[in-house]
Amino acid sequence: MRIKSIIIKNFRGYDKETKISMSNFVAIVGKNDIGKSTILEALDIFFNDGKGIVSMDKHDVNKDNLANGDKDIIIGIEFEDLPTSVVIDDSFETTLADEYLLTTENTFCVIKKYHEGGKAKVYILANHPSLPECNDLLSKKIKDLKSIVEKLNINCDKTKNSVMRKSIWDFYHDSLNLEQQEIEVSIDGLKDIWPKICGYMPIYCLFQSDRSNNDKDKEAQDPIKEAVKLILSDSTIQSQLRDVAETVTQQLKKVTDSTLEKLREMNGEIASSLSPQIPQAKDLKWADVFKSVSITSDNEIPVNKHGSGVKRLILLNFFRAEAERHRTNHNDVNVIYAIEEPETSQHLNHQLMLVEALKILSSKPYVQVLITTHSAHIVKYLDFCDLRLVHFDEQGHKRVCQVQSNQLPYPSLNEINLLAFEEVSEEYHNELYGYIEHEGWLNDYKKGKPLRSYNKLNKQGVIVVQQICLSEYIRHIIHHPENHNNVSYTPLELRQSIDLMRDFIENHP
């Protein structure tokens, strides 16, 4: 299963239902504190049921909606690329389509509702039979299904629930009255099926931007220590360790028994008061045996003594490796990597290398990657189809939309911020001016534009007065802050120059 879309409603700043389309690789952009991380945390709550990084609580209910009596947080996932067959009861293979568990768009949609931020009620949104005679077959036990097929004189295998359900539905085929409805999975029968369906859903792994990486964080001290724990928890290795412990215990018992026997020859009273105390295998702390295992540099400097950028880079890749290991242990189940601000504490080269690695990873058939970013460098490196913008619509409701191409031929975070938030920046001015210059259009752009005086300071310290247009004037002011012989531009002039360049690019043949 792969995520096709995400649905969030009444969760923190998302008051109205917001639908977010997904693909193999998605980067969420937007202003600080606008709700990018909220999307990733909503997914963690959905997939990991509060046992992951984030837990749901009553304070997560949107405050405005709560005041109006709406207390239900909704997080939903619409899945595509569904398994060709599933085993949900008995050992007989069926399909989600045959069980009428798909939407009208043939997707598999799971809705979780958290009343006042409490425990989730889980629903499958499906185009399901509404005919009273067969709208609740998924909740019926084998004896009930057997009774129905016998009453209808249906000839089928009466030992398999899925076969009997399909036979009954086929019997009423022309009058099923399919309707899209929410099927609660906690009711009798379905609550046994739901855990098996969950086994086909993706593994979700969240790496937060504020993940602790100080000296007190065990993973930051050395991620290999965490790997030791995970390796030792393997059932096969646990069995081998029990065998080792048993062998050692037997040898120790021989030594202690022999010692006490010899002591008894000399002083029986003292010998009788003593007994060997050998710990049981389950009480042995095998991780302590490997406590000196570490990743160090050539000069044996441990990870926790490196800078925050190096520690975070190691942790990020440990995270990637562990997510891959989880996937391997769960056969063909998909993995979703969710990483907040991969650029944090990383210089530009590492930013681009990491994003390239994540894009390559997302090209694998079983992987989806979801990131948030503030990095203009990362955004420029992506495709428009990769980007999702969190913003407010005209009514003040939070929305998430796909970023469309505009004046610049590549994704520009500065351009996105202008269009979405009316945010005017020197960086965007530089991008536009640089693009016009790179395309060889600069002379055409300057033609007919009003001129103003610019006092250029040459290498000899002599001021040379030039007559240049507004955009070039602003460009010089930005690039030569050491020259204090000119009046700075106003925010209005910056916006005016940006609009002039955008209009020129749009209308240039």
C-alpha positions in Angstrom: 0.0 0.0 0.0 1.1 3.5 -0.8 -0.3 6.8 0.4 -2.4 8.6 -2.2 -3.7 11.4 0.0 -3.8 12.5 3.6 -6.9 13.9 5.3 -6.6 16.1 8.4 -9.5 17.9 10.2 -9.8 19.7 13.6 -6.1 18.9 14.4 -4.3 21.9 15.9 -4.3 24.6 13.2 -6.2 22.6 10.6 -9.8 23.5 11.4 -11.5 22.5 8.2 -10.9 19.2 6.3 -7.6 19.5 4.5 -6.7 16.9 1.8 -3.0 16.6 0.9 -1.9 14.7 -2.2 1.1 12.4 -1.9 3.6 11.0 -4.4 6.9 9.1 -4.1 8.7 12.2 -2.8 7.0 15.2 -1.2 8.6 18.3 0.3 6.3 20.5 2.4 7.1 24.2 2.5 5.6 27.3 4.1 6.2 29.9 6.8 7.6 29.1 10.2 4.9 27.6 12.6 2.3 27.4 9.8 1.7 23.6 10.3 4.3 21.7 8.2 5.4 19.5 11.1 1.8 19.0 12.1 1.2 16.9 9.0 4.2 14.6 9.8 3.1 14.3 13.4 -0.5 13.5 12.4 0.9 10.6 10.3 3.0 9.3 13.2 -0.1 9.3 15.4 -2.1 7.5 12.7 0.3 4.8 11.9 1.9 4.2 15.3 -1.1 4.7 17.6 0.7 7.0 20.0 3.6 4.5 20.4 5.9 6.3 18.0 7.3 9.8 18.5 4.1 11.7 19.0 1.0 11.1 21.2 -2.4 12.6 20.8 -4.0 14.6 23.7 -6.9 16.9 24.3 -5.0 20.0 23.6 -4.6 19.0 19.9 -8.3 19.7 19.2 -8.6 22.9 17.2 -9.5 25.7 19.7 -12.1 27.4 17.5 -13.9 24.2 16.6 -13.8 23.1 20.2 -15.5 26.3 21.2 -18.3 25.5 18.7 -18.8 21.9 20.1 -16.7 20.0 17.5 -14.5 17.7 19.6 -13.5 15.0 17.0 -10.0 15.1 15.5 -10.0 13.3 12.1 -6.9 11.9 10.5 -7.4 9.8 7.4 -5.3 8.1 4.8 -6.3 7.1 1.3 -4.1 4.2 -0.1 -3.4 3.1 -3.6 -1.2 0.3 -5.1 -3.2 -2.2 -3.0 -2.2 -5.8 -2.5 -3.5 -8.2 -5.1 -4.8 -10.5 -2.3 -5.2 -10.4 1.5 -5.8 -12.9 4.2 -8.1 -11.4 6.8 -9.7 -14.4 8.3 -9.0 -18.1 8.2 -6.2 -18.8 5.7 -8.1 -18.2 2.6 -7.0 -15.4 0.2 -9.5 -12.7 -0.7 -9.3 -9.1 -2.0 -10.3 -5.8 -0.6 -12.5 -5.3 -3.6 -14.3 -8.6 -3.0 -14.9 -7.6 0.6 -16.4 -4.2 -0.6 -13.8 -2.3 1.3 -12.8 0.1 -1.4 -14.0 3.6 -2.2 -15.8 4.6 -5.4 -12.3 5.5 -6.7 -11.0 2.0 -5.9 -8.8 3.2 -3.1 -8.6 1.9 0.4 -9.4 4.7 2.9 -9.0 4.5 6.7 -10.4 7.2 8.9 -9.4 7.6 12.5 -11.5 9.8 14.9 -10.1 11.0 18.2 -12.9 12.3 20.4 -11.3 15.1 22.5 -7.9 13.8 21.6 -8.6 10.4 23.2 -8.3 6.9 21.9 -9.0 6.5 18.2 -12.2 5.0 16.7 -11.2 3.5 13.4 -13.4 3.4 10.3 -13.0 2.1 6.7 -14.6 4.5 4.2 -15.9 2.1 1.6 -18.5 1.7 -1.2 -20.3 -1.0 0.7 -23.6 -2.8 0.4 -26.4 -1.0 2.2 -29.0 -3.7 1.7 -30.1 -4.7 5.2 -29.8 -8.4 4.5 -26.0 -8.2 3.8 -24.6 -4.8 4.9 -23.0 -6.3 8.1 -21.5 -9.6 6.8 -18.0 -8.6 7.8 -19.1 -8.5 11.5 -20.7 -11.9 11.5 -19.1 -15.0 12.9 -18.7 -18.3 11.0 -21.8 -19.8 12.5 -24.0 -16.8 11.5 -22.7 -16.8 7.9 -23.3 -20.6 7.7 -26.8 -20.1 8.9 -27.5 -17.4 6.2 -26.1 -19.5 3.3 -28.1 -22.5 4.4 -31.2 -20.5 4.6 -30.6 -19.1 1.1 -29.7 -22.6 -0.2 -26.4 -21.3 -1.4 -23.9 -24.1 -2.3 -20.4 -23.0 -1.2 -17.6 -23.9 1.2 -19.0 -23.4 4.6 -15.7 -23.5 6.4 -14.3 -20.1 5.1 -15.9 -16.8 6.1 -14.7 -14.9 3.0 -16.2 -17.5 0.7 -19.5 -17.4 2.4 -19.6 -13.6 2.5 -18.8 -13.4 -1.3 -21.5 -16.1 -2.0 -24.1 -14.1 -0.1 -23.2 -10.8 -1.8 -23.3 -12.6 -5.2 -26.8 -13.9 -4.3 -28.0 -10.3 -3.7 -25.8 -8.9 -6.5 -28.5 -6.9 -8.3 -29.9 -5.2 -5.1 -26.8 -4.5 -3.0 -27.4 -0.8 -3.1 -23.7 0.2 -2.8 -23.2 3.4 -0.8 -20.0 5.0 0.4 -20.2 4.7 4.2 -17.9 4.5 7.2 -17.6 1.0 8.6 -16.4 0.9 12.2 -13.8 -1.8 12.7 -14.3 -2.2 16.5 -17.5 -4.0 16.2 -17.7 -7.8 16.7 -16.1 -9.7 13.8 -14.4 -6.7 12.2 -12.2 -6.2 15.2 -10.6 -9.5 14.5 -10.1 -8.6 10.8 -8.7 -5.2 11.4 -5.3 -6.2 12.9 -4.7 -8.4 9.8 -5.5 -5.6 7.4 -3.0 -3.4 9.4 -0.3 -5.9 8.5 -0.5 -4.7 4.9 -0.2 -1.0 5.7 3.1 0.9 5.5 5.7 1.3 8.2 6.0 5.0 9.2 9.3 6.4 10.5 9.5 10.0 11.7 12.8 11.9 12.3 12.1 15.2 13.9 14.1 18.4 13.4 14.5 19.0 17.2 15.5 15.4 17.9 17.9 15.4 20.8 21.5 15.0 19.9 23.4 16.2 23.0 25.8 14.2 25.1 22.9 12.8 27.3 21.1 11.4 24.3 22.1 7.7 24.0 21.6 7.6 20.3 23.7 10.7 19.8 26.4 9.2 22.0 26.6 6.4 19.5 23.8 5.0 17.3 25.6 1.7 17.2 24.6 1.3 20.9 21.0 1.4 19.8 21.7 -1.1 17.1 23.1 -3.5 19.7 19.8 -3.4 21.6 17.9 -4.1 18.4 20.2 -6.9 17.4 20.0 -8.5 20.8 16.2 -8.4 20.7 16.1 -10.7 17.7 14.4 -14.0 18.7 17.1 -16.2 17.1 19.9 -14.4 18.8 17.9 -14.5 22.1 17.7 -18.3 21.8 21.4 -18.6 21.1 22.2 -16.4 24.1 20.0 -18.6 26.3 22.0 -21.6 25.2 25.3 -19.8 26.0 23.9 -18.8 29.4 22.8 -22.4 30.1 26.2 -23.8 29.2 28.0 -21.2 31.4 25.5 -21.8 34.2 26.2 -25.6 34.1 30.0 -25.0 34.2 29.7 -22.5 37.1 27.5 -24.9 39.0 30.2 -27.6 38.7 32.8 -25.2 40.0 30.7 -23.9 43.0 29.5 -27.4 43.9 33.1 -28.7 43.9 34.2 -25.7 46.0 31.5 -26.3 48.6 32.2 -30.0 48.7 35.9 -29.3 49.5 34.9 -26.7 52.1 32.5 -29.2 53.7 35.5 -31.5 54.3 37.1 -28.8 56.4 34.0 -27.1 58.0 30.6 -28.5 57.3 28.8 -25.7 59.2 30.2 -23.0 57.0 29.6 -25.0 53.9 26.0 -25.6 54.8 25.4 -21.8 55.2 26.6 -21.1 51.7 24.9 -21.6 48.3 25.8 -20.5 44.8 23.8 -17.5 43.3 23.9 -17.7 39.6 21.7 -15.2 37.6 19.1 -16.6 35.3 19.5 -16.1 31.5 16.6 -13.6 31.3 18.3 -11.4 33.9 21.6 -11.1 32.1 22.4 -7.7 30.6 24.0 -8.7 27.3 24.0 -5.1 26.1 26.6 -4.3 28.8 29.0 -6.8 27.1 29.0 -4.6 24.1 28.9 -1.2 25.8 32.3 -0.3 24.5 31.1 -0.7 20.8 31.2 2.7 19.1 31.7 4.6 15.9 34.8 6.8 16.1 36.9 8.8 13.7 40.4 7.9 12.7 41.8 9.7 15.7 39.3 7.8 18.0 37.1 10.9 18.7 33.6 9.5 19.7 30.5 10.7 17.9 29.2 12.7 20.9 32.4 14.9 20.7 31.7 16.0 17.2 29.7 19.0 16.2 25.9 19.0 16.0 26.0 18.7 12.2 28.1 15.5 12.2 26.0 14.0 15.0 22.7 14.8 13.2 24.1 13.4 9.9 25.0 10.1 11.6 21.6 10.0 13.3 19.8 10.7 10.0 21.6 7.8 8.3 21.1 5.5 11.3 17.4 6.4 11.0 17.5 5.5 7.3 19.3 2.2 8.0 16.8 1.2 10.8 13.8 2.0 8.6 15.2 -0.2 6.0 15.8 -3.0 8.5 12.2 -2.7 9.7 11.0 -3.0 6.2 13.1 -6.1 5.6 11.6 -7.7 8.7 8.1 -7.0 7.4 8.5 -8.6 4.0 6.9 -6.5 1.3 5.4 -3.8 3.5 6.1 -0.3 2.3 8.1 2.2 4.3 7.4 5.9 4.6 10.4 8.1 5.7 9.3 11.4 7.2 12.1 13.8 8.0 11.7 17.3 9.4 14.2 19.9 8.0 17.0 17.6 6.7 19.0 20.8 6.2 19.3 21.4 10.0 23.0 21.9 11.0 24.2 20.7 7.6 26.3 22.7 5.1 25.0 23.0 1.6 26.9 20.0 0.1 25.5 17.7 2.8 22.0 19.1 2.2 22.1 18.3 -1.5 23.7 14.9 -0.9 21.0 13.9 1.6 18.2 15.1 -0.6 19.7 13.3 -3.6 19.9 10.1 -1.4 16.3 10.5 -0.3 15.1 11.0 -3.9 17.0 7.9 -5.0 15.4 6.1 -2.1 11.9 7.3 -3.1 12.4 5.8 -6.5 12.3 2.3 -5.0 8.9 0.6 -5.5 8.3 0.2 -1.7 9.3 3.7 -0.4 7.7 7.1 0.0 9.6 10.1 1.4 8.0 13.1 3.1 10.1 16.1 4.3 9.6 19.6 5.5 12.1 22.3 4.6 13.0 25.9 4.9 16.0 25.5 2.5 15.9 27.5 -0.7 18.7 25.3 -2.0 16.8 22.1 -1.4 13.6 23.5 -3.0 15.5 24.6 -6.1 16.9 21.1 -6.4 13.4 19.6 -6.5 10.6 19.4 -9.2 7.4 21.4 -8.9 5.4 18.1 -8.6 7.4 17.4 -5.4 6.3 20.5 -3.5 3.3 21.1 -1.3 2.6 24.6 0.1 0.9 25.1 3.5 -0.9 28.4 3.4 -4.2 30.2 4.4 -7.0 30.6 1.9 -9.1 33.7 1.5 -11.4 32.6 4.4 -8.4 32.2 6.7 -8.5 28.4 6.7 -5.3 26.3 6.4 -4.8 24.6 3.1 -2.1 22.5 1.4 -1.7 22.7 -2.3 0.7 21.6 -5.0 3.2 24.3 -6.1 2.8 25.4 -9.7 5.5 26.7 -12.0 5.5 30.5 -12.3 8.0 33.0 -13.6 11.2 31.1 -12.8 11.7 27.8 -14.6 12.8 26.1 -11.4 11.1 25.9 -7.9 12.0 28.9 -5.9 11.2 29.2 -2.2 11.4 33.0 -2.5 8.9 33.0 -5.4 6.6 30.6 -3.4 6.7 32.9 -0.4 5.8 35.9 -2.5 2.9 34.3 -4.2 1.5 32.6 -1.0 2.4 35.1 1.7 3.2 38.4 -0.2 6.7 38.0 1.3 9.1 40.3 -0.5 12.8 39.5 -0.2 16.2 40.6 -1.5 17.0 37.0 -2.3 14.0 36.8 -4.7 15.1 40.1 -6.3 18.6 38.6 -6.8 17.1 35.4 -8.3 15.0 37.3 -10.8 17.8 39.7 -11.8 20.3 36.8 -12.1 17.9 34.8 -14.3 17.3 37.7 -16.7 21.1 38.3 -16.8 21.8 34.5 -17.4 19.3 34.4 -20.3 21.0 37.4 -22.0 17.9 39.6 -21.6 19.3 42.3 -19.4 19.8 44.9 -22.1 16.2 44.3 -23.3 14.9 44.6 -19.8 16.7 48.0 -19.2 15.4 49.6 -22.4 13.0 52.5 -21.7 13.1 52.2 -17.9 13.4 55.4 -15.8 17.0 56.0 -14.7 18.4 57.2 -11.4 21.9 58.2 -10.2 24.1 55.6 -8.5 27.4 56.6 -6.9 29.8 53.8 -7.8 33.0 53.5 -5.7 35.8 52.3 -7.9 39.0 50.5 -6.7 40.8 53.8 -6.4 38.2 55.1 -4.0 36.9 57.5 -6.5 33.1 58.0 -6.9 31.8 57.5 -10.4 28.2 58.6 -11.0 26.1 56.1 -13.1 22.6 56.4 -14.5 20.9 53.1 -14.0 17.3 51.6 -13.8 15.6 50.8 -10.5 16.3 47.0 -10.6 20.0 47.5 -11.3 20.2 50.2 -8.5 18.7 47.8 -6.0 21.0 45.0 -7.2 24.0 47.2 -6.6 22.8 48.3 -3.1 22.4 44.6 -2.1 25.7 43.4 -3.5 27.8 46.4 -2.3 26.8 47.1 1.3 30.3 48.6 1.9 29.3 51.5 -0.4 27.6 54.1 1.8 27.3 56.8 -0.9 23.8 56.0 -2.0 20.3 56.2 -0.5 18.9 52.8 0.2 15.8 51.6 -1.5 12.4 51.4 0.2 10.3 48.2 0.6 7.8 49.6 -1.9 10.6 50.1 -4.4 11.8 46.5 -3.8 8.3 45.2 -4.6 8.0 47.5 -7.6 11.3 46.2 -9.0 10.3 42.6 -8.4 7.0 43.1 -10.2 8.7 44.8 -13.1 11.1 41.8 -13.6 8.3 39.3 -13.2 6.2 41.0 -15.8 9.2 41.1 -18.1 9.9 37.4 -17.8 6.2 36.5 -18.3 5.9 38.5 -21.5 9.3 37.9 -23.0 9.0 35.9 -26.2 
